[in-house]
């Protein structure tokens, strides 16, 4: 009977060792597969990010070139010239209107009165500030 016990003991120990070996092998295979999956996912993410960055750069460059071409186009240059001429005309017309308005005595006296009051106000403000600085 003792031989039978030894055989069962040996088989039990061998069974445990086999089971542990299988578990370790399975864990190793799982880890390897997980790492491969993760590594592959990271590589795919890097590749996708690189492609997105490249496309964004291309879109930016095309947009920049398009904007530069638009600004330099004849139509924009023509509009710029016309706008400049229009601004000059408006300035001249404004000056003429002011000169004509100042020829009117009532307007001229009102403008002179406003200038006089403004000068007085400026003097009073200066006195107030000069008084404040002397007190300090």
CNS distance restraints for C-alpha pairs under 8 A (distance, minus, plus):
assign (resid   1 and name CA) (resid   5 and name CA) 6.29 0.50 0.50
assign (resid   2 and name CA) (resid   6 and name CA) 6.18 0.50 0.50
assign (resid   3 and name CA) (resid   7 and name CA) 6.17 0.50 0.50
assign (resid   4 and name CA) (resid   8 and name CA) 6.21 0.50 0.50
assign (resid   5 and name CA) (resid   9 and name CA) 5.90 0.50 0.50
assign (resid   6 and name CA) (resid  10 and name CA) 5.92 0.50 0.50
assign (resid   7 and name CA) (resid  11 and name CA) 6.05 0.50 0.50
assign (resid   8 and name CA) (resid  12 and name CA) 5.93 0.50 0.50
assign (resid   9 and name CA) (resid  13 and name CA) 6.10 0.50 0.50
assign (resid  10 and name CA) (resid  14 and name CA) 5.96 0.50 0.50
assign (resid  11 and name CA) (resid  15 and name CA) 5.86 0.50 0.50
assign (resid  12 and name CA) (resid  16 and name CA) 6.25 0.50 0.50
assign (resid  13 and name CA) (resid  17 and name CA) 6.24 0.50 0.50
assign (resid  14 and name CA) (resid  18 and name CA) 6.09 0.50 0.50
assign (resid  15 and name CA) (resid  19 and name CA) 6.00 0.50 0.50
assign (resid  16 and name CA) (resid  20 and name CA) 6.04 0.50 0.50
assign (resid  17 and name CA) (resid  21 and name CA) 6.07 0.50 0.50
assign (resid  18 and name CA) (resid  22 and name CA) 6.09 0.50 0.50
assign (resid  19 and name CA) (resid  23 and name CA) 6.14 0.50 0.50
assign (resid  20 and name CA) (resid  24 and name CA) 6.09 0.50 0.50
assign (resid  21 and name CA) (resid  25 and name CA) 6.02 0.50 0.50
assign (resid  22 and name CA) (resid  26 and name CA) 5.98 0.50 0.50
assign (resid  23 and name CA) (resid  27 and name CA) 6.09 0.50 0.50
assign (resid  24 and name CA) (resid  28 and name CA) 6.07 0.50 0.50
assign (resid  25 and name CA) (resid  29 and name CA) 6.13 0.50 0.50
assign (resid  26 and name CA) (resid  30 and name CA) 6.05 0.50 0.50
assign (resid  27 and name CA) (resid  31 and name CA) 6.02 0.50 0.50
assign (resid  28 and name CA) (resid  32 and name CA) 6.06 0.50 0.50
assign (resid  29 and name CA) (resid  33 and name CA) 6.07 0.50 0.50
assign (resid  30 and name CA) (resid  34 and name CA) 6.01 0.50 0.50
assign (resid  31 and name CA) (resid  35 and name CA) 5.98 0.50 0.50
assign (resid  32 and name CA) (resid  36 and name CA) 6.07 0.50 0.50
assign (resid  33 and name CA) (resid  37 and name CA) 6.03 0.50 0.50
assign (resid  34 and name CA) (resid  38 and name CA) 6.01 0.50 0.50
assign (resid  35 and name CA) (resid  39 and name CA) 5.83 0.50 0.50
assign (resid  36 and name CA) (resid  40 and name CA) 5.92 0.50 0.50
assign (resid  37 and name CA) (resid  41 and name CA) 6.07 0.50 0.50
assign (resid  38 and name CA) (resid  42 and name CA) 6.08 0.50 0.50
assign (resid  39 and name CA) (resid  43 and name CA) 6.09 0.50 0.50
assign (resid  40 and name CA) (resid  44 and name CA) 6.09 0.50 0.50
assign (resid  41 and name CA) (resid  45 and name CA) 6.06 0.50 0.50
assign (resid  42 and name CA) (resid  46 and name CA) 6.11 0.50 0.50
assign (resid  43 and name CA) (resid  47 and name CA) 6.16 0.50 0.50
assign (resid  44 and name CA) (resid  48 and name CA) 6.08 0.50 0.50
assign (resid  45 and name CA) (resid  49 and name CA) 6.02 0.50 0.50
assign (resid  46 and name CA) (resid  50 and name CA) 6.11 0.50 0.50
assign (resid  47 and name CA) (resid  51 and name CA) 6.22 0.50 0.50
assign (resid  48 and name CA) (resid  52 and name CA) 6.16 0.50 0.50
assign (resid  49 and name CA) (resid  53 and name CA) 6.13 0.50 0.50
assign (resid  50 and name CA) (resid  54 and name CA) 6.10 0.50 0.50
assign (resid  51 and name CA) (resid  55 and name CA) 6.15 0.50 0.50
assign (resid  52 and name CA) (resid  56 and name CA) 6.07 0.50 0.50
assign (resid  53 and name CA) (resid  57 and name CA) 6.18 0.50 0.50
assign (resid  54 and name CA) (resid  58 and name CA) 6.29 0.50 0.50
assign (resid  55 and name CA) (resid  59 and name CA) 6.13 0.50 0.50
assign (resid  56 and name CA) (resid  60 and name CA) 6.08 0.50 0.50
assign (resid  57 and name CA) (resid  61 and name CA) 6.13 0.50 0.50
assign (resid  58 and name CA) (resid  62 and name CA) 6.15 0.50 0.50
assign (resid  59 and name CA) (resid  63 and name CA) 6.07 0.50 0.50
assign (resid  60 and name CA) (resid  64 and name CA) 6.06 0.50 0.50
assign (resid  61 and name CA) (resid  65 and name CA) 6.13 0.50 0.50
assign (resid  62 and name CA) (resid  66 and name CA) 6.03 0.50 0.50
assign (resid  63 and name CA) (resid  67 and name CA) 6.11 0.50 0.50
assign (resid  64 and name CA) (resid  68 and name CA) 6.20 0.50 0.50
assign (resid  65 and name CA) (resid  69 and name CA) 6.09 0.50 0.50
assign (resid  66 and name CA) (resid  70 and name CA) 6.08 0.50 0.50
assign (resid  67 and name CA) (resid  71 and name CA) 6.14 0.50 0.50
assign (resid  68 and name CA) (resid  72 and name CA) 6.16 0.50 0.50
assign (resid  69 and name CA) (resid  73 and name CA) 5.94 0.50 0.50
assign (resid  70 and name CA) (resid  76 and name CA) 7.05 0.50 0.50
assign (resid  71 and name CA) (resid  76 and name CA) 5.98 0.50 0.50
assign (resid  71 and name CA) (resid  77 and name CA) 7.42 0.50 0.50
assign (resid  72 and name CA) (resid  76 and name CA) 6.82 0.50 0.50
assign (resid  72 and name CA) (resid  77 and name CA) 6.69 0.50 0.50
assign (resid  73 and name CA) (resid  77 and name CA) 6.30 0.50 0.50
assign (resid  74 and name CA) (resid  78 and name CA) 5.92 0.50 0.50
assign (resid  75 and name CA) (resid  79 and name CA) 6.20 0.50 0.50
assign (resid  76 and name CA) (resid  80 and name CA) 6.06 0.50 0.50
assign (resid  77 and name CA) (resid  81 and name CA) 6.21 0.50 0.50
assign (resid  78 and name CA) (resid  82 and name CA) 6.17 0.50 0.50
assign (resid  79 and name CA) (resid  83 and name CA) 6.00 0.50 0.50
assign (resid  80 and name CA) (resid  84 and name CA) 6.17 0.50 0.50
assign (resid  81 and name CA) (resid  85 and name CA) 6.23 0.50 0.50
assign (resid  82 and name CA) (resid  86 and name CA) 6.04 0.50 0.50
assign (resid  83 and name CA) (resid  87 and name CA) 6.09 0.50 0.50
assign (resid  84 and name CA) (resid  88 and name CA) 6.30 0.50 0.50
assign (resid  85 and name CA) (resid  89 and name CA) 6.22 0.50 0.50
assign (resid  86 and name CA) (resid  90 and name CA) 6.15 0.50 0.50
assign (resid  87 and name CA) (resid  91 and name CA) 6.15 0.50 0.50
assign (resid  88 and name CA) (resid  92 and name CA) 6.21 0.50 0.50
assign (resid  89 and name CA) (resid  93 and name CA) 6.11 0.50 0.50
assign (resid  90 and name CA) (resid  94 and name CA) 6.00 0.50 0.50
assign (resid  91 and name CA) (resid  95 and name CA) 6.24 0.50 0.50
assign (resid  92 and name CA) (resid  96 and name CA) 6.22 0.50 0.50
assign (resid  93 and name CA) (resid  97 and name CA) 6.15 0.50 0.50
assign (resid  94 and name CA) (resid  98 and name CA) 6.19 0.50 0.50
assign (resid  95 and name CA) (resid  99 and name CA) 6.13 0.50 0.50
assign (resid  96 and name CA) (resid 100 and name CA) 6.13 0.50 0.50
assign (resid  97 and name CA) (resid 101 and name CA) 5.97 0.50 0.50
assign (resid  98 and name CA) (resid 102 and name CA) 6.08 0.50 0.50
assign (resid  99 and name CA) (resid 103 and name CA) 6.41 0.50 0.50
assign (resid 100 and name CA) (resid 104 and name CA) 7.04 0.50 0.50
assign (resid 101 and name CA) (resid 107 and name CA) 6.44 0.50 0.50
assign (resid 101 and name CA) (resid 108 and name CA) 7.49 0.50 0.50
assign (resid 102 and name CA) (resid 107 and name CA) 5.99 0.50 0.50
assign (resid 102 and name CA) (resid 108 and name CA) 4.90 0.50 0.50
assign (resid 103 and name CA) (resid 107 and name CA) 7.81 0.50 0.50
assign (resid 103 and name CA) (resid 108 and name CA) 6.82 0.50 0.50
assign (resid 104 and name CA) (resid 108 and name CA) 6.08 0.50 0.50
assign (resid 105 and name CA) (resid 109 and name CA) 6.00 0.50 0.50
assign (resid 106 and name CA) (resid 110 and name CA) 6.14 0.50 0.50
assign (resid 107 and name CA) (resid 111 and name CA) 6.10 0.50 0.50
assign (resid 108 and name CA) (resid 112 and name CA) 6.12 0.50 0.50
assign (resid 109 and name CA) (resid 113 and name CA) 6.01 0.50 0.50
assign (resid 110 and name CA) (resid 114 and name CA) 6.18 0.50 0.50
assign (resid 111 and name CA) (resid 115 and name CA) 6.18 0.50 0.50
assign (resid 112 and name CA) (resid 116 and name CA) 6.11 0.50 0.50
assign (resid 113 and name CA) (resid 117 and name CA) 6.15 0.50 0.50
assign (resid 114 and name CA) (resid 118 and name CA) 6.00 0.50 0.50
assign (resid 115 and name CA) (resid 119 and name CA) 6.13 0.50 0.50
assign (resid 116 and name CA) (resid 120 and name CA) 6.28 0.50 0.50
assign (resid 117 and name CA) (resid 121 and name CA) 6.11 0.50 0.50
assign (resid 118 and name CA) (resid 122 and name CA) 6.10 0.50 0.50
assign (resid 119 and name CA) (resid 123 and name CA) 6.22 0.50 0.50
assign (resid 120 and name CA) (resid 124 and name CA) 6.28 0.50 0.50
assign (resid 121 and name CA) (resid 125 and name CA) 6.15 0.50 0.50
assign (resid 122 and name CA) (resid 126 and name CA) 6.13 0.50 0.50
assign (resid 123 and name CA) (resid 127 and name CA) 6.17 0.50 0.50
assign (resid 124 and name CA) (resid 128 and name CA) 6.18 0.50 0.50
assign (resid 125 and name CA) (resid 129 and name CA) 6.25 0.50 0.50
assign (resid 126 and name CA) (resid 130 and name CA) 5.93 0.50 0.50
assign (resid 127 and name CA) (resid 131 and name CA) 5.90 0.50 0.50
assign (resid 128 and name CA) (resid 132 and name CA) 6.25 0.50 0.50
assign (resid 129 and name CA) (resid 133 and name CA) 6.33 0.50 0.50
assign (resid 130 and name CA) (resid 134 and name CA) 6.27 0.50 0.50
assign (resid 131 and name CA) (resid 135 and name CA) 6.38 0.50 0.50
assign (resid 132 and name CA) (resid 136 and name CA) 6.60 0.50 0.50
